Amino acid sequence: MSAFDVIAPSPVPLYVQIKDRLRERILDGTYGDHQRLPSESELGALFGVSRITVRQALSDLQREGVIFKIAGKGTFVARKKAQQELTRLEGFAEAMARQGHEIHNRVIGHRSLAATPEVAERLAVAPATSVTEIRRIRHLDGEPVSLEITYLPEELGERLRHEDLARRDIFLIFENDFGIPLGHADLQIGAVLADAALAEALQVPQGSALLRIERLTYDAQGRPFDFEYLYFRSETFQYHLRISRGGPAAS
């Protein structure tokens, strides 16, 4: 037994200490993505605790999404979720490339259509105004991670027909090619169950839980011009936000 594995006397429950040790080993790469962990009995011997204690630690890690179990095969390390900061307005590929991920988009639809009442309201146009709808499946490191449905004023949408949407972020095209500086975005985040179309697009079982985001982006002058529905596979991606306690200091 190495010094790393020794459980020192502590008021912290044993299963919590073991859970923290295992998490450390996963985060530092000792146990890589999809690698099988030692069995409960092997971990019990390694840490000098009972299988019940090990099982409790593993159950907590499984609930946190750090590991997953396959009946008859064992316990495995879950793939680390990619994450995007909510405090920055940036495109998906822009954020993922900075973290070293490979991004590819598959455009599955680019058409003009009459704006629904909701889309018209968000883009501040009259109902039934002709707008552009772009549908893309975003692939992260070779796997489909999200379906993005984007609505734009028709003029902008038509200009995008000539751009490489398979490899470039729309936000970067707006700023760098079209000279449209971005201002801010309003987001609403929720969850939905995958219907047949979403399940097929994202290669998940029908009824799987998906992260659903509505994002309305404004230009630097405060005019709305990009409204999106984003559907993410919840096991592969997460948004990250750090908040601080504000308000006047207590006297």
C-alpha positions as MATLAB code, in Angstrom:
seq = 'MSAFDVIAPSPVPLYVQIKDRLRERILDGTYGDHQRLPSESELGALFGVSRITVRQALSDLQREGVIFKIAGKGTFVARKKAQQELTRLEGFAEAMARQGHEIHNRVIGHRSLAATPEVAERLAVAPATSVTEIRRIRHLDGEPVSLEITYLPEELGERLRHEDLARRDIFLIFENDFGIPLGHADLQIGAVLADAALAEALQVPQGSALLRIERLTYDAQGRPFDFEYLYFRSETFQYHLRISRGGPAAS';
ca = [
       0.000    0.000    0.000;
       1.425    3.373   -1.010;
       1.360    6.463    1.159;
      -1.258    7.834   -1.205;
      -3.639    5.038   -0.253;
      -3.277    5.238    3.512;
      -6.416    6.570    5.159;
      -5.271    8.767    8.028;
      -7.350    9.215   11.203;
      -9.869   11.944   10.509;
     -13.333   13.096   11.564;
     -14.294   12.833    7.876;
     -16.219    9.585    7.225;
     -14.175    6.824    5.617;
     -16.330    6.577    2.507;
     -15.910   10.335    1.887;
     -12.128   10.034    2.176;
     -12.106    7.130   -0.279;
     -14.409    8.975   -2.651;
     -12.067   11.981   -2.580;
      -8.984    9.803   -3.166;
     -10.596    8.084   -6.135;
     -11.723   11.408   -7.582;
      -8.146   12.721   -7.259;
      -6.842    9.704   -9.167;
      -9.402   10.224  -11.909;
      -8.676   13.939  -12.221;
      -4.896   13.466  -12.327;
      -5.221   10.828  -15.046;
      -4.220    7.784  -13.001;
      -7.522    6.315  -14.131;
      -8.339    7.516  -17.645;
     -11.632    7.902  -19.490;
     -13.549    4.602  -19.745;
     -10.850    2.761  -17.782;
     -12.083    0.007  -15.497;
     -11.588    0.656  -11.793;
     -10.404   -2.086   -9.412;
     -13.217   -4.203   -7.991;
     -14.886   -3.373   -4.674;
     -12.887   -6.090   -2.933;
      -9.627   -4.878   -4.491;
     -10.353   -1.292   -3.437;
     -11.271   -2.488    0.033;
      -7.924   -4.246    0.337;
      -6.095   -1.252   -1.112;
      -7.603    1.196    1.383;
      -7.994   -1.223    4.269;
     -11.767   -0.795    4.577;
     -14.865   -2.914    4.102;
     -16.613   -3.469    0.768;
     -19.666   -1.686    2.184;
     -17.584    1.451    2.709;
     -16.147    1.203   -0.808;
     -19.623    0.642   -2.254;
     -20.894    3.801   -0.569;
     -18.004    5.833   -2.000;
     -18.597    4.427   -5.490;
     -22.328    5.098   -5.252;
     -21.642    8.778   -4.517;
     -19.221    9.031   -7.455;
     -21.769    7.398   -9.723;
     -24.466    9.859   -8.675;
     -22.044   12.686   -9.454;
     -21.454   11.278  -12.943;
     -17.760   10.607  -12.313;
     -18.064    6.844  -12.901;
     -20.573    4.431  -14.407;
     -21.276    0.730  -13.919;
     -21.894   -2.002  -16.477;
     -23.562   -5.105  -15.095;
     -21.229   -8.071  -15.151;
     -18.249   -6.023  -16.316;
     -17.409   -3.606  -13.509;
     -17.079    0.093  -12.775;
     -15.592    2.519  -15.295;
     -14.440    6.130  -15.370;
     -16.934    8.383  -17.141;
     -15.660   10.633  -19.879;
     -15.042   14.133  -18.557;
     -17.724   16.589  -19.644;
     -16.722   19.484  -21.812;
     -17.877   22.773  -20.347;
     -18.478   26.311  -21.465;
     -18.426   29.418  -19.315;
     -21.694   31.299  -19.033;
     -19.886   34.491  -18.136;
     -18.510   34.883  -21.684;
     -20.441   35.362  -24.909;
     -18.680   33.140  -27.411;
     -19.402   30.433  -29.931;
     -19.289   26.750  -29.075;
     -16.320   25.959  -31.311;
     -14.462   29.007  -30.010;
     -14.857   27.816  -26.427;
     -14.115   24.140  -27.118;
     -11.054   24.787  -29.288;
      -9.513   26.771  -26.436;
      -9.808   23.620  -24.291;
      -8.144   21.466  -26.938;
     -11.257   19.769  -28.338;
     -11.841   19.025  -31.999;
     -15.079   20.503  -33.376;
     -16.940   19.717  -36.570;
     -20.425   20.800  -37.627;
     -22.844   19.025  -39.938;
     -25.331   21.391  -41.536;
     -28.601   19.492  -41.929;
     -30.829   22.412  -42.914;
     -30.581   25.964  -44.243;
     -33.875   27.443  -45.410;
     -36.145   30.481  -45.411;
     -39.515   30.235  -43.687;
     -42.196   32.354  -42.067;
     -41.311   33.276  -38.485;
     -43.416   31.638  -35.813;
     -44.920   34.007  -33.231;
     -42.147   33.137  -30.739;
     -39.313   33.626  -33.231;
     -40.867   36.874  -34.491;
     -41.141   38.199  -30.952;
     -37.530   37.325  -30.128;
     -36.135   38.858  -33.307;
     -38.445   41.888  -33.014;
     -40.039   41.385  -36.426;
     -43.653   41.084  -37.538;
     -45.240   37.603  -37.335;
     -44.811   35.549  -40.510;
     -41.832   37.682  -41.611;
     -39.454   35.585  -43.714;
     -36.434   34.509  -41.633;
     -33.637   31.992  -42.075;
     -33.472   28.744  -40.109;
     -30.135   26.901  -39.870;
     -29.900   23.457  -38.297;
     -26.511   22.050  -37.332;
     -25.345   18.988  -35.447;
     -22.190   19.886  -33.528;
     -19.610   17.107  -33.113;
     -17.148   17.197  -30.218;
     -14.083   14.958  -30.653;
     -15.967   12.921  -33.237;
     -19.216   12.456  -31.304;
     -22.484   14.380  -31.759;
     -22.931   16.647  -28.735;
     -25.616   19.147  -29.702;
     -28.301   20.095  -32.181;
     -28.497   23.836  -32.773;
     -31.463   25.484  -34.488;
     -30.672   29.097  -35.349;
     -33.070   31.799  -36.549;
     -31.754   34.957  -38.215;
     -33.027   37.873  -40.283;
     -33.236   36.526  -43.828;
     -30.566   38.877  -45.169;
     -27.988   37.570  -42.691;
     -29.075   33.990  -43.242;
     -28.602   34.265  -46.992;
     -25.126   35.722  -46.548;
     -24.229   32.702  -44.425;
     -25.057   30.329  -47.281;
     -21.656   31.126  -48.765;
     -19.730   30.563  -45.521;
     -18.063   27.403  -44.185;
     -20.509   26.599  -41.393;
     -19.042   23.118  -41.046;
     -15.836   24.503  -39.551;
     -16.546   28.062  -38.439;
     -18.599   29.578  -35.636;
     -21.408   31.853  -36.742;
     -20.434   34.370  -34.051;
     -16.918   34.686  -35.459;
     -18.280   35.103  -38.984;
     -20.552   37.897  -37.799;
     -17.721   39.768  -36.119;
     -14.789   39.078  -38.414;
     -16.458   38.867  -41.831;
     -19.688   40.829  -41.530;
     -18.463   43.525  -39.150;
     -21.288   42.939  -36.650;
     -19.936   43.351  -33.085;
     -21.721   41.208  -30.522;
     -23.204   42.807  -27.440;
     -24.845   40.405  -25.011;
     -27.156   37.396  -24.901;
     -30.122   36.273  -22.827;
     -30.246   32.570  -21.959;
     -32.927   30.287  -20.596;
     -31.799   26.817  -19.526;
     -33.978   23.803  -18.914;
     -34.298   20.090  -19.663;
     -36.353   18.068  -22.142;
     -36.698   14.428  -23.129;
     -35.450   13.491  -26.578;
     -38.206   12.863  -29.104;
     -37.582   10.660  -32.129;
     -35.991   13.442  -34.196;
     -33.656   14.616  -31.415;
     -32.732   11.046  -30.519;
     -31.757   10.313  -34.120;
     -29.778   13.544  -34.512;
     -27.810   13.100  -31.278;
     -27.569    9.285  -31.376;
     -29.205    8.762  -27.989;
     -32.164    6.589  -26.964;
     -35.557    8.213  -27.323;
     -36.609    9.662  -23.969;
     -33.038   10.525  -22.924;
     -32.616   13.693  -20.882;
     -31.220   16.626  -22.857;
     -30.067   20.071  -21.793;
     -32.179   22.662  -23.633;
     -31.052   26.257  -24.000;
     -32.780   29.207  -25.604;
     -30.299   31.945  -26.493;
     -31.123   35.357  -27.891;
     -28.065   37.332  -28.967;
     -27.959   41.106  -29.439;
     -25.493   43.226  -31.358;
     -23.464   45.993  -29.722;
     -26.335   48.428  -30.329;
     -28.741   46.247  -28.391;
     -30.654   44.895  -31.402;
     -31.666   41.197  -31.326;
     -30.507   39.325  -34.417;
     -29.753   35.681  -33.527;
     -32.227   33.383  -31.753;
     -31.316   29.743  -31.074;
     -32.610   26.541  -29.587;
     -29.665   24.436  -28.393;
     -30.103   20.788  -27.415;
     -27.125   19.156  -25.665;
     -26.487   15.567  -24.671;
     -26.418   15.971  -20.905;
     -23.779   13.282  -20.320;
     -21.205   14.983  -22.539;
     -21.515   18.680  -21.830;
     -22.171   21.181  -19.072;
     -22.272   24.934  -18.646;
     -20.170   26.482  -15.900;
     -20.923   29.654  -13.968;
     -19.189   31.277  -11.012;
     -21.269   33.687   -8.977;
     -20.411   35.895   -6.050;
     -22.525   37.013   -3.164;
     -23.299   40.647   -3.829;
     -25.113   43.421   -2.034;
     -23.903   45.826    0.589;
     -21.528   44.538    3.207;
     -23.048   43.738    6.580;
     -22.455   46.399    9.207;
];
